[in-house]
């Protein structure tokens, strides 16, 4: 379980990163720990100027991400439709995620 990052160096320079979300037993459903791992991996990738492409995949072949594990979010409230990230998301995390969009 977790997030794996595999780098593939490109002959023309730079590298492609394959980021695999691996919680296949739960259809890769997100919980707080997994989201923290994703943020950590994406932040590191976004800071590397040699990154050319990041491919995000889900392990197991049944689902990319099957939603979120609601039991890991006590007291959470739904966000407005179309809101990608919660307001509590740090500026560094937002920058890393939006750079990879």
N, C-alpha and C positions, 0 to 999 in steps of 0.2 A: 504494500500500500504506500502511496505517496506520489511524488512527482519525479519523473526521470528526465534528464536532459542529455541528449546525444548530439555531439557536434560533428559535422561532416565538412572538412576543409574543401574549399573549391579551388580548382586549378587556376582560375582567373583571379583569385584572391578572396579573402574573407571566408565566411563559413555559413552554413545553414544549420539551424538548430531544430531538432525534433523534440518537442515537449510532450511527454505522455502522462496523462492523468490516470493513475493506477489505483482504482478502488473498485475493480470489476465486480466483486461479490455484491456490491450495493449499486450496480449500474453507474459507477463513478459519481454517485451523488455527493455533492459538496457539503462539507462540514467546516467548522472554524479552523481546525488543524490543517485540512487539505487546502483551504483557501490561503492560509498563511504560507504554505509551501509553494503554491502557485505564484503568489505575490513575490516571494523571495526569488524564485527562479526567473520570473519576468523582469524584476528589477535588475538582477545581475545581467541578463541578456541585453536589456535596454541601455545599459551603461557601456557595453562593448561596441566600439565603433566598427569592428570588423564583421558584425552581424549583418547578413544580407537578407535573411528570411527566417521567420520562426513558424514552424508548422506545429499546431497543437492538435493532439489526438487523444482518444480515450482508449484505455486498455480493454481487452475482453471481447471486442467485436460485436457486442450487443447494444451498446449505447455510447454516445460521445460523453454526455453528462446527463444523468437522469434526474436533474433537479437538485434540490438541497434537502439535507436531513433536518427537518423542522425541529426535532427534539434538541438539536445542538444550538438553537437560537432562542433561549428562554427570554420572554419579554419583548421579543422583536415585533416590530409593527411593519405592515406592508408599505412599500414605497409607491410613489405615484407611477402610473403607467409610463413607460418610456425612459425611466430613470435607470441608467446603466449601473452606477455605483452609489452606494449609500453616502450620505454627507460626511460620515465619520472616516471615510477613506482618506489616507494621508496624501499630501500633494505629491510626494515622491512616487507613491503607488499609482496615482492617477496619471502622472507623466509617463511612467513605464508602460501602463496599459494602453493609453491613447497613442503612444508612439508606435506600438505594434499593430494598431488597427489598420 
